[in-house]
Amino acid sequence: MRRVITIGREFGSGGRELARRLAEGLGIEYYDRAIVREIAKRTELEEGYVDSVLEKASLSKFPITEGRTFYDLNDPVFDMRQSIYLTQTNIIKEMAERSDCVIVGRCAEHILKDYDPLKIFVYASLESRLKRCRERGPEEEDLTDKELLKKIKGIDKRRAKFYKGFTGDDWGDRRNYDLLINTSFRDIKSIIPPLINYIEESAKVYFKAD
Amino acid sequence: MRRVITIGREFGSGGRELARRLAEGLGIEYYDRAIVREIAKRTELEEGYVDSVLEKASLSKFPITEGRTFYDLNDPVFDMRQSIYLTQTNIIKEMAERSDCVIVGRCAEHILKDYDPLKIFVYASLESRLKRCRERGPEEEDLTDKELLKKIKGIDKRRAKFYKGFTGDDWGDRRNYDLLINTSFRDIKSIIPPLINYIEESAKVYFKAD
């Protein structure tokens, strides 16, 4: 039995924590920073630059072609982005082939559609996400609530725009997922045992035996 | 601890079976036909007529007012509908107050919002819903696949339209639910144990102690 699980998530919903704990609970790989490191290695670019391209994704139309890249010498920045996304796509597929794993974001459910992953989307109310961001750490402590809300909405908007450009689908649309979990004011830990139970039951239907 | 669970569902997604099995598993009430019977009793209308009004709901704007009804002697059909919906609203609230229960459809998550229910939405691919309708029984056996698909889409469209008119929200929009479950080609029975586990964990957060 193989288990490839993709987790889309709204910013501040606890999706990353859920992904990490789920991978731990299932005893399978959790891929996050490793993807960025591997892209940096293969493209010979700085991790920071790769990060900034991935994070600032703002391509409304993204002519991704798998297996080859269009080179346009007049637009090296476009080429560079194209190359980073293509490399990311290849790495994600290699990871899914190599072993059971949980992959967060990165349109992984779209990239891995031929692998029949279990597709989860994690979301929460703005109020809850604000609270979770505050508790998470010092990164946003200098922001007022209004500024932090603006940041949360901005990141979601960028993710939705990129998702639309990359996949043609609406980000967070239930049609693209097997399960959507509202984590508003919930302890993420409490979701893991029933989720593992659900995945084990799903496996009987979703995942083919090796 | 109180448990009120509402289940919205696409036609043919197995939502009703899920609701019934869930109530059984939790050992709590499952309300479905009992609501129609009670409306018929209170309004002194035939069950069949109540059914047809509830099923053919096509009000795009529905000026529901809780506690009183507008009487317009010029439009007795409108009055009758208004009265049926108002009675249903009251009955659903009474049921939620009386004991733990699972209620399917009927915009119950909206009607019961002050009761902080656990809100579930059940959906599936058209292909899976077609298959489930075929397996379910003889009701649609005379329809071709094309006709049955048209029926499925038509019922969903009506539900969405009524939901919008009644609640102001989009039917099936994740924001209005705690959990959305894709039942495509899944055995509904296999979803119940993890769901009960999830609900028991949720209860620690969602439901107040008595």
Interface residues (C-beta under 8 A of the other chain):
Chain A: F121 Y123 G172 R174 Y177 D178 L179 L180 I181 N182 F185 R186 D187 S190 I191 P193 P194 L195 N197 Y198 E201 S202 K204 V205
Chain B: F121 Y123 G172 R174 R175 Y177 D178 L179 L180 I181 N182 F185 R186 D187 S190 I191 P193 P194 L195 N197 Y198 E201 S202 K204 V205
